[in-house]
Amino acid sequence: MERASVHQLARAVEVALSIGATSVDAVSLILSHREDRPVALFSLDGHPHLGSFVIDPPDLGAYSTLTQIGARA
């Protein structure tokens, strides 16, 4: 009740029950998920001075090391 109205809480409880989730954590998660707002994509329109910058993609090879470590554990 600190961050949601009675209507929002009732709706979250209905959704939780409809999927078989009966814990307080499930209702809290549903409430917080509904608060999320999509992030708008950054556009270079109106920022031509930024067009010359090139950002290298990340090296995802480090993740293979993590999976190898996890497989040995």
N, C-alpha and C positions, 0 to 999 in steps of 0.2 A: 504494500500500500504506500510505501515511501516514494516509489518511482513510477507507479502505474495507477490508473483509475480503476474503479470497481468494474467497469465495463471491460477494460483491457485485461484485467486479471481473470474475469469470468470467461472471456474468450480464450485466453491461454489455457485455462483449466479444461475447457471443452476440447481444445485441440489435443492436449496431452492425453485426455481420456480416450479420445478417438483413435489414438495410436498405441494405446495400452501403456502409456507412461504415467506412473502414479506417484512419482517422487516430487518433492519440493524443487529439487535441482532441475528436473525436466521442465517444470512450469517456469522457473527462473530463466532457463535457457531459451525457451520459446519467447518469453517477454523480451529478453535482450536481443534475440535475433530480429524481432519485429522493429526494434529501435534502430537497427543498422540502416544506414543510408548509403546508396551506391556512390562511389567516388567518380567524379567526372574525369574524363581523359584530358590530359594536357594537350593543347593545340598550339602549334607554332604560328598560327595566324596572328598577325599583329606583332610578332617577335622575330623579324627576319634576321636580326643579329645573332640569334641562337642557332640558326640553320647550319652554320659552319662547324659546329661542335659535333664530334663523333664519339660516341660512347661504345667501347668494346663490350661485347656480350660477356657475361660471367663465365668463368671456367667451371663447368659442372663436374669435371673429373674428380674433384675432391669428394663428391658424394659416393663415388664408387669405392673409395677407401673406407668410408663409413659402413657401407654394406658388407665389405669384406670383413671388417672387424666384427660386425654383428653376426655374420655367419659362423665365425670361430667361437663366439661366446656361448 
